[in-house]
């Protein structure tokens, strides 16, 4: 009897969740579903609710129930043409992007392709630039980067121009560069 108790595997925190543990899986998904509802679902339903009413900005709120928006849209003759153009454009662009992407993937999968690393670099630069740019901007804005802020404020954006060079035109571009 003592051997059976010792041979049973001990449950640890790192063990994988079994497929039969449905209650735990649901409890883990509920916070994500609440977040999605708050960020996506509620604004979407509220926008639909507002579209069923007269929204009067000058009075500051929602007016009475009115389906005039939808009757006006669906009675418009341009709706069918615009919908057709949108569908043709969407389908053609998606198919074209898929074919180009799949072709590039097949081409770059070949290890013997000359300049493969360079082509991959050129392909990845547009995907890598936004995070690098955002990281650089945050680095400049954080309190530890006070010397960058002083440089930008007092040396770069001057009424005389960029870095002491004369500015073309009048001094209005100083304020535009400072606000940008």
PyMOL commands that set and color helices and strands:
alter all, ss='L'
color gray80, all
select helices_A, chain A and resi 2-7+22-51+68-74+78-109+116-141+143-156+172-179
alter helices_A, ss='H'
color red, helices_A
select strands_A, chain A and resi 53-56+61-65+157-158+161-162
alter strands_A, ss='S'
color yellow, strands_A
deselect
rebuild
show_as cartoon
